[in-house]
Each structure stands twice: as structure tokens, then as C-alpha cells.
């Protein structure tokens, strides 16, 4: 079975969408726009979401990008790399806590990358 997210592993993810508006910032009388470009791999982007957000935090591309950006800023790139490796190891030993949510994270990141 062809699994699109599996083919994207190890490839750099696209730049995160522009983050703007009241969801992320208080915008009264001062427009704020944030764009983060970081060379995250597909697995690192998934790791920024899995275990850190809920499904509603990935509803739109801006929500997904904002969630990844916040996790990256709080945890740092080394922590995302470690988390991605832990997810790989957990999958090998069938120890993933929420396989369905991990699959959803991968689907959302794959959809973002394909744009």
C-alpha cells in the first residue's frame, strides 16, 4: 500500500504558513504577522505536533503552522529531533500511545507539504 506520508519522511517540510490575527496575537491597533522558516524535516514537523497539540490545533494550515512554530520556539530543534527519533523507536516496538492521532498529524503535515 502506497503511504504518502512515508514517502515524505526525511524530506524538508515546506515553510510554515504565515501566522497572523487574533488567534495568535492581540491585534488591536497593531497588525502582527509572523513567518518562520526553519529546515524541519517531515518527521520533525510531525514530532512538533504529536504529543503537543490536539486535533483542533491543526484545523487550518495557519493553525498547524502556528502550532509547529510555538512548539519549535518552546522546545527547540534538538528536542524535536529527539522526539522524532522516539516516535520512530516507539513505532518499531508498537508502543505509540495514539497511532490514530499520529496518523492524523502525518496526514496534515503531508497535505501542507504538497501545497
N, C-alpha and C positions, 0 to 999 in steps of 0.2 A: 504494500500500500504506500502510495506516494504521500509523504508528510511534508508539506510546505515549510513549517517551522524548522524541521530537522535540516532541511537544505540550507537554511539561513544561519545556522549556528556557526559561530566563528567569524561571520562577516560583520563589517561595521554597520551599525544601525544608522538610519538617516538622522539628520539634525532634528532636534526636538522642535515641535511646533512653537510658534510664538505664543507666549503666555501674557494675557492682558485681562483687565477687567476686575470687577468686584469679587469674583470667586477667589482670586489670589491676592489682591491688593486693595487697600482702601483708595478709591479713585476720586474722591471728592475734590474737585478743582485742581487735580494734578494727574494727568494721564501717566500711566506706568506701563511699559512694555518690556518684557524680559525674553531674551532668546539665549539659550545655552547650546553651544555646540561642543560636544565632547566626544572623542572617538570611542564610544562604548560599543562593544560587540553585541550581537543579538542576545547572547546568554547573560551578559552583564545588565542589559536593559531589562530582561525578564527578572533577573535577580533583584533589581531595584523595586520591582512591583510585588513579587511573590513574598508573602510574609510581612509586607509593609503597608499594603493598601487593601481596600475592599473593592468589589466589582464596580460599585458606583463611582469610584475614583478613577475609573478608566472608561467612562461612558463616551466621552468625546476624545478626539485627538489632543485637544488642548488639556483636558483633564489628565490623560495618560502622560503627556509630556511634562505637565506640571508636577505630577506625582513622581516621575523619574527624577526630575530636577531637584525636588525637595529631598528625596532620599539620597541622591548623589551629594548634595550640599551638606546634609547632616552626617551621613555615614562616611563619605569619601570613596574614591575609586578603589583603593586596596580592599576595603570591606565588601564592595560589590563583586570584585574578583573572587574573594574568598567565599562569598555567598553562592556565586555561580558554580564554583567547584563543589561546595557542599550539596547543592541541588543535584549535580551530576552523580556524586557518590551515593546520595540517598536514592536516586532512581535505580542505580545498579543493585542496591540491596533491598529494593522495594520498601523503602522507609519514608517515602514522600508523604507528608501529613495530609495534603489535599491535592491529589492528582487532577481532579476536575478543575480546580482553580488554577493550578499550574498550566494546564492546557489552555484555559481562557487567557491567561497572561501571554502565553506564546502566540495565540491567535491574534490578540490585539496588537502585539508588537509586530508580528508579521504583516498585518494589514497596514500598519503605519509605514513600515519599510517599503512596501510595494508601491506606495503613492508616487 
